């Protein structure tokens, strides 16, 4: 009976989970194969149109994930700067009291300010100390820097608790996962418990095999189709027909997932300019990864920045493919995925068609990074690679999907 009650409670937590629900991780460089720290954010939001922006308005230049309708980039939802500092967040729902329920939400603005002025994890902590209270915050912030530091700040409206990812007591496996509750918050409140369990299982296995890499995170975790409560694995359903609808709630990727980003930091002796923002823009199950770097021309890939429409072309393509996956528009249609369109036993699903192209991006980008870490690239080298990727990915979507 007790088990049944727990399952029912978890079910309702899944069904009524808010849209601003993210799955995130902070990984110490001591536990990655190449010694570089990682930040991951699967962004869940009701602002499904996202883009990247390149900013030059702070002490440090920075690149950030921004809502497309935010034309001036007032709020940044994950990003990195030229000092080697990077930040992301997940909303928390168990830190603030009822009196703070109507407080302003400032996470995006705070992250932009931090990127403008912080060079290290210590800088960010000092930044938080100086912020006027109440903060207008209820979030788990993940931060890394170019000095090997990595930390989580569980931040309420009136204070914060810092967790050092390099501390073997706090993070014995070298990583911290956060969804939409804080470990220092009120027990049994918040959201994302099922997603946390799914991610924890994946990361534990990857840590044991020394495979905590951007490829693992973006291909195996961010797009995971296993549900840790029901133990359903959608990839094992072996669908063959044109239609087979499955209930799609509280997987790591959700209907409301607007992007997935892994920021790969640098080692202590490397230039922060070689930080890499591995960006899957738009619905991750219908998009592909793009690597992004700082450069003297302040350029971003065409597919990731706002076009004349104000939206990023790759995000538009991913959202159009997402519509094919969720064709039911009435009622709660967004809870039901037409699985064969996305993944099927014949290998013709959207995810399967895009996988080959994404693998090529990872291979090509990693080869260039290997060379650039020996001889730093010119801005023209980076811009030229962006053009190659833009042409390659644009042609892939046109040939495979007519987009």
N, C-alpha and C positions, 0 to 999 in steps of 0.2 A: 504493500500500500504506500509506504514511504517513497519507494522508487517511482511509483506512478505519479505521485504528487510532484516530485522533482522534475520529471519529464514534462508534465503539464506546464509547470512554471517556466521551464526553458523554452517550451513551444511558444508561449505567449510573449516571452522576451524577444523571440525571433520575429513573430508576426508584427509586433508593435514597435520594433526598433526604429528610431528616428532616421531620417535620411542623412543627417550629418554624422555618419558613422564610418570610421576609418579603421583599417587594420595596418599596424605599423611595427617596425622593428629597428633596433639599434644594435649594431654588431661591432665588437672591438676588433681592431686590426690584429690583435694577438691570436685571434681564432679564425682568420680568413687565410686561404692558401697563399695569397701574395702579401700579407701583412698590412693591407689597407683597410681602414674602417668603412662601414657601410651604413647608410640610412635608407629605410624603405617606408614608403607610404602608398597604400591603396586608398585613394581619395573617394569617399562616398559623400554625395551632396545632391541638392536639388538643382544646382547650377551645372548642368551636364556639358555645356559648351565651355571648354577650357583652352588656354593657349599658353605659350611661353613669352616672357618679356625680358629684354636685356636692359638693365638700369645703370645709369652713370651719375646718379644724384646723391650719392653718399660718400663717406670716407673711403669705402671700397665699392668697386663695381660689383653687381650681382645679377644673377639670372633666377627668375622665379616663375612658378606655376600660378596662373591668374585666371579668374573668371573672364570669359570673352567679353561680357557686357561691361566689365570694369576697364574702361578705355585708358585710364591714367595709371592703373596698377596700384590702387590705394591699399589693396589687401593681397598679400602673397601667401600661398598655402603650402609651399615647400620651396626651398631654394638654397643656393650656395653663393659665396662671394670670393673675391680675388685674394683674400687673406687665408683661404683654406678652411673657412668656417661654413658649416651647413646646418640647416634647421628644418624640422617638420613638426607636425602636431597631430594628435587625435583628440577630438572632443571627449571630455569625461563627464559623466552624469552622476557621480557619487561623492563629489568633494564639497560643493557649496551647500549652505543651509537653505531652508525654505525662504528666508528673508532675502536671499540673493537671487531668487529665481528669475526676477525681471531685470537683472543687471545687464548692462551693455555687453555685447560680445565683441572682444577686441583681438582675438587670436591672430587674424590676418594682418592687422595693422602692427601688432607687436612684432610679428615675424619680419615684416618689412623693415621696421626700425632696427631690429637686431642685425639684419643683413647689412644695413647701411653702416653700422658702427662697430660690430663685434668681430674680433679676430680670433677668439678662443672661447672655450667652455667657461673659463673663469670670467672673461669679459661678459658673457651672457648672464652669469650669476650676479655680477655686480650691476648689470643693467636691470635685472629684475628687482634687486634690492632698492634701486633708486626710483623705480616706477611709483607714481602716486597710487595710493590705495583708496578705494577698492580698485583692483586691477581691471575688472571686467573680463575675468578669465576663469575658465574651468576646463583645463586641458592637460594632456601629457605632452610635453615638448621633448623631442629628441634632438640632440646636438652632437656634432663631431668637429674636430679642428685638425690643423696641420701638425700638431704637436703630439698626436697619438691619443688625445683625450676623447672620451665618449661618455655621454651621460643622459639620463632621463630626469626631467623636472616635472613632478606632479604638482600642478599649480592651481590653486583655488583663487577666489576673489581677494583673499587677504594674506596669502603667503604661498610657500612652495616647499617641497621636500625633494632633495637631490639624491639620485641613485647613480653611483659610479659604475659604468659597465665594465671597467677594468678591475673592479673589486671582485675577487673570486668568491667572496661570501654572498654578495648581492647578485652576481651573475656568474655562477660556477661554470656554465657552458659558453660564456663569452658573448651572450646576447640577451636582450630584453625585448619582449613582445608586449605591445599594448594595443587594446582595442578601445572600448568606450567606457572603461571604468579605471579607477586608480587603485593600486594596492594599498595606499595609505588612506583611502576614502572609506565611506560607510559600507560595511559588508552587505552583500546580497543586493546592492543597488547598482545602477549603471546598466550598460548594455554591452553586447559583443562577447558573451561568455562562450558561445558555441564556436564562433570564429577564432577566439583565442585558443581553444583546445585543438582546433584543426591546425592552426599555425604552429603551435607548440610541438605537436607530433612531427610535423614536417621539418622544423628547424632542429629538433633533437636528433633526428636521423641524419640530417645533412651535416650537423656538427660532428657526429660520430665518424662520418666518412670524409671529413675535411673538405666539404664542398659548399661552404657558405659563400656563394659567389653571386654576382648580379644575374647571371644566367639562371641559376637555381631559383632565386627569389622571383624573378619576373616570369619565368616559364613554368615553374613547378608550384610555387606558393601563390603568387598573385592571381594565377588562372586555375587554381586547384578546383576540381569539380567533385571533391569528396566532402561529405557532410559528417562531422564528428559525432553528432548525436544519433542520427538515423543510420549511420554507417553506409549511406548510399554513395556509390561512386558512379557518376553519370557516364564516365568513359567506358564502363563495363556493361552498359545496357545493350550495346551492339544493335543500335537502331539501323534500319535499312530503308524504311519508307520515307515519304515526303513529310509526313506529320506524325509526331509522337510528343505530346505535351507532357512535361514533367514539372512538378512543383519546384520553384527556384527561389528559396528564401534562406538567408543566413549561411550561404556559402561564402567563402572569402571574397570572390567577385560577386557583386550584387547588381540588381537592375540599376541602382543609383551610383555605381562606380564610374567616375568620370575620368580617371587617369591612374596610372601606376608609375611611380618614380623610384629609382634607386640612385642615390648619390654615393659615388665611390670616391673616398678621400685619397689622401696622399701619404706617403711615408715621411718621416721627419726630415729627411735629406732631399726631398723632392720639391719641385716648384708647385705652389698651389694652383698655378695656371693649368695644371694637368688633372685637376679634379674633373670627374666625368659625371654628367647628369644623364643617366640612362632613362629615357622618357618614353613611356607608352601612353600616348595622348588619345583621349576618347575612351570609349568602352573597351577595356583591355582585351576582351575575348574576340574583338573585331579589329584590333589595331596591331601595330608592330613597333618595335623599339627603335629609338633614335638616340645616338650618343651626342651630347652637347658639351662644348668647351668654351672657355673664355678666349677672346681673340682681339687683336688690336683694331679690327674693323667693326667690332661690336655687332657681329652678324649672328643670326640664328638660321636654322634650316627654314626654307620657305614653307614646308608642310606644317611646321609647328608654331609659326607666328601668325598674327592676324593678317588676313588678306583684305581686299577692298570691302568685303562684306562685314569685316570686323571679327570674323571667325577663322580659326586655323583649318586649312584644307584637310589635314589628316583626321582631325576630330570630326569634321563633317562626314568624311567617308565612313569612319567607324560608327557614327550614329545612324547613318543610312543602313549599314549592314545590321546594326542592332535591331532596327525596325523589322527586319526579316526574321529575326530570332524571337521577337515578341509581337506577333501580328494581332493578338487579341487586344482591342483598345477599350472595350467596355468593362465596367466593373473593376475587378482586381486582375485584369489581364496581364499586368506587369509582374505577377507572381508566377506566370506559366511560360516556360521556355519551350519553343519548338526545337527540341534537341537535334534532330537530324540535320537541320540547317547549319548548326554550329559544329557538330561532331558526330560522325557516323562510322559504321563498320566498313564502308566502301572507301573511306579516306577523302571524301569530297566535301566535307564540312568547311565552314569559314576558317575555323582555327587551324585545320589541317592544311588548307591551301596557303595560309599565311606563314606557317611554321618554317618552310624552306627559305623563304625570303628573310625572315628574321634571323635564322641561323647564319645566313650569309652576312648580315649586318654585324652580328657579334664577331664572326671570324675576321672580317675585314677591319673592323674597328680595333679589335684587340691586337692585330698585327701592326696597325699603325701606332697604337699606344706603345707597344713594345719598342718600336723604333724611336718614337718621340721622347721616350723617357731617357734615351741615350743622347739624342740631338733634338732640342726643343723645336717645334714646328713654327714656321712663319704663319702669320694670319692667313695668307693666301693658301697655304696647305690645308688649313681647316675649312675655309670657305669652299675650296675645290672639292673636298670630300663631301661637304653638305650638298653640293650640286649633284654629285654622283648619286648620293642616296635619294635626293629628291626625284631625280629622273628614274632611278631604279624602282623606288616604291610607287611613284605615280604610275609607271607602266604596269606594275604588278596588279594594282587595283583595277586599272582599266581593262587588262586582259582577263583577269579572273572574275570580275564582278560588273564590268561595264561602268565603273565610277571614275 
